[in-house]
Amino acid sequence: MRVAAHRSMVLASLGGAFAALWLAAAGPAAAAEADPAKGQEIASQVCAACHNADGNSTIAANPKLAGLPSEYIYKQLVDLARKPDDKLRREHAAMSVYAAQLSDADRRNVAAYFSAQSPKPGASHEKDLLDEGQRIYRTGIPERGVPACAGCHGPAGAGLAVLYPRLAGQHAEYIETELKAWRDGTRRNSEAMAAISAGLREPESKAVADYIAGLHRQP
């Protein structure tokens, strides 16, 4: 139990340290250079078909981008555009192509635009999984070194900075798919999430993903 708890604390500390370093290096510059109006132009032409013009995707397999931290969106676009042999590359057949076609300024502009949009709420659908999902989100699974999701993403799922995106209202199918990708090693751009996902079993991933989708409804 002590080892598992220590592992959870280390993961959280590493994530926080990395986020701080990224924000110190890129955050202020990104905020100063970003042009949300130009980002909107790109979003309407390139992103709307999959994510909707305002970032509130209605397709369960595609993430909602509205309200995510701009630094987080920017980082994902950078990781998606990395070369195939880059260990930090985030693999996605379509998005890797789109991200690579954007200039660095375009990525910052798109990120700033979507971050400024108001996220629409989601809903849980698996009511029999609600209690388990809530338990994992709020307290984690200490015996397997899985920390509480709320520790990084906040009690209400509002998120924080680069590594901690807003989760509340996100599509359950998308979250479950990404947890599996981290667990399988097909998504590699977050060592902390890879380690955390390794401790989650498939039914647990499904439960916490569904809870997150309707998080705004929870006390």
C-alpha positions in Angstrom: 0.0 0.0 0.0 2.8 2.4 0.8 4.6 1.7 -2.5 1.4 2.3 -4.4 0.7 5.6 -2.6 4.3 6.7 -3.1 4.0 5.9 -6.8 0.9 8.0 -7.1 2.5 11.0 -5.4 5.6 10.6 -7.7 3.4 10.6 -10.9 1.5 13.7 -9.8 4.7 15.5 -8.9 6.4 14.7 -12.2 3.3 15.8 -14.1 3.2 19.1 -12.2 6.9 19.7 -12.7 6.7 19.1 -16.4 3.6 21.3 -16.8 5.4 24.1 -15.0 8.5 23.8 -17.2 6.3 23.8 -20.4 4.4 26.8 -19.3 7.5 28.7 -18.4 9.0 28.0 -21.8 6.0 28.3 -24.1 3.0 29.6 -22.2 3.6 33.3 -22.1 4.9 33.4 -25.6 2.0 31.4 -26.9 -0.5 33.8 -25.2 1.3 36.8 -26.6 1.5 35.5 -30.2 -1.9 33.8 -30.5 -4.6 35.3 -32.8 -8.0 33.6 -32.0 -9.6 35.3 -35.1 -7.1 33.6 -37.4 -7.6 30.4 -35.4 -11.3 30.6 -36.1 -10.7 30.8 -39.8 -8.6 27.7 -39.7 -11.1 25.9 -37.5 -14.0 26.6 -39.8 -12.1 25.4 -42.8 -10.2 22.4 -41.4 -11.5 21.4 -38.0 -15.2 21.9 -38.1 -16.1 18.6 -39.9 -14.8 16.5 -37.0 -14.9 18.8 -34.0 -17.6 21.3 -34.9 -16.8 25.0 -35.6 -16.9 25.9 -31.9 -15.1 22.8 -30.7 -18.1 21.0 -29.3 -17.8 17.8 -31.2 -21.0 15.8 -31.5 -19.1 12.7 -32.7 -18.3 10.4 -29.7 -14.9 9.3 -31.2 -13.7 12.9 -31.7 -12.8 15.0 -28.6 -14.5 18.2 -27.6 -11.9 20.9 -27.8 -14.0 23.9 -26.5 -12.6 25.1 -23.2 -9.5 23.0 -23.1 -6.4 24.9 -22.0 -4.8 26.5 -25.1 -1.3 25.2 -24.0 -2.7 21.7 -23.9 -4.2 21.9 -27.4 -1.0 23.4 -28.7 1.1 20.7 -27.2 -1.1 18.0 -28.7 -0.8 19.6 -32.2 3.0 19.7 -31.8 3.1 16.1 -30.7 0.8 15.0 -33.5 3.1 16.7 -36.0 6.3 15.1 -34.7 8.3 12.8 -37.0 7.2 9.1 -36.9 10.5 8.1 -35.1 10.0 10.7 -32.4 9.2 8.9 -29.1 6.9 11.7 -28.1 4.9 11.6 -31.3 1.1 11.2 -30.8 -0.2 8.8 -33.5 -3.4 9.5 -35.3 -3.9 8.7 -39.0 -5.8 11.9 -39.9 -4.7 14.4 -37.2 -1.0 13.8 -37.7 -1.4 14.9 -41.3 -3.5 17.9 -40.5 -1.2 19.0 -37.6 1.9 18.7 -39.8 0.4 21.0 -42.3 -0.1 23.8 -39.8 2.6 26.3 -39.0 3.6 26.9 -35.4 1.6 30.1 -35.5 -1.4 28.3 -36.9 -1.3 25.8 -34.0 -1.1 28.6 -31.4 -4.0 30.4 -33.1 -6.2 27.4 -33.4 -5.5 26.5 -29.7 -6.3 30.0 -28.5 -9.6 30.0 -30.5 -10.9 26.6 -29.2 -9.8 27.4 -25.7 -11.9 30.5 -25.7 -15.1 28.6 -26.7 -17.7 27.6 -24.1 -17.8 23.8 -23.6 -21.2 22.2 -23.7 -22.1 19.6 -21.1 -22.2 15.9 -21.6 -24.1 13.1 -19.9 -23.4 9.7 -18.3 -25.2 6.8 -19.9 -24.1 3.7 -17.8 -25.9 4.3 -14.6 -24.9 1.0 -13.1 -21.2 2.1 -13.5 -21.7 5.5 -11.9 -20.6 4.6 -8.4 -17.5 2.8 -9.5 -16.6 5.6 -11.9 -17.0 8.2 -9.2 -14.9 6.2 -6.8 -12.0 5.9 -9.2 -12.3 9.6 -10.2 -12.3 10.8 -6.6 -10.1 8.4 -4.8 -8.2 6.3 -7.4 -7.2 2.7 -6.9 -4.5 3.0 -4.2 -3.7 -0.7 -4.1 -2.6 -0.5 -7.8 -1.0 2.9 -7.6 -3.7 4.6 -9.6 -4.1 8.2 -8.2 -7.5 10.0 -8.1 -8.3 11.7 -11.4 -9.5 14.7 -9.4 -5.9 15.2 -8.1 -4.8 16.6 -11.4 -7.9 17.3 -13.4 -9.8 18.9 -10.4 -12.9 17.8 -8.5 -15.2 19.2 -11.2 -13.0 18.1 -14.1 -12.1 21.7 -15.0 -8.4 20.8 -15.7 -5.3 22.8 -15.4 -2.6 23.9 -17.9 -0.7 21.6 -20.3 -0.9 18.1 -18.9 -4.3 18.4 -17.2 -7.0 19.1 -19.8 -10.6 19.8 -19.0 -12.4 16.4 -18.7 -15.9 17.3 -17.6 -18.4 16.6 -20.3 -15.9 14.9 -22.6 -17.2 12.0 -24.7 -16.9 8.8 -22.8 -16.0 6.8 -25.9 -13.1 9.1 -26.6 -11.7 9.0 -23.1 -12.0 5.2 -22.9 -10.2 4.9 -26.3 -7.3 7.1 -25.1 -6.9 5.3 -21.8 -6.6 2.1 -23.8 -4.1 3.7 -26.2 -1.9 4.8 -23.2 -2.3 1.3 -21.7 -1.3 -0.4 -25.0 1.6 2.0 -25.6 0.1 3.3 -28.9 -0.1 6.8 -27.3 3.2 7.9 -25.7 3.1 11.6 -25.1 2.4 11.4 -21.4 4.5 9.1 -19.2 2.3 9.8 -16.2 -0.9 8.9 -18.1 0.7 5.8 -19.5 1.7 4.6 -16.0 -1.7 5.5 -14.6 -3.6 3.7 -17.4 -1.5 0.6 -16.9 -3.2 0.2 -13.5 -6.7 0.4 -14.9 -8.6 -2.6 -16.1 -10.9 -2.2 -19.1 -14.2 -2.2 -17.1 -12.7 0.4 -14.8 -11.7 2.6 -17.7 -15.2 2.4 -19.1 -16.7 3.3 -15.7 -14.5 6.3 -15.1 -14.9 7.5 -18.7 -18.7 7.4 -18.4 -18.6 9.2 -15.0 -16.4 12.0 -16.5 -18.9 12.4 -19.4 -21.6 13.5 -17.0 -19.3 15.0 -14.4 -21.0 18.4 -14.4 -24.1 16.7 -13.0 -22.4 15.3 -10.0 -22.1 17.1 -6.6 
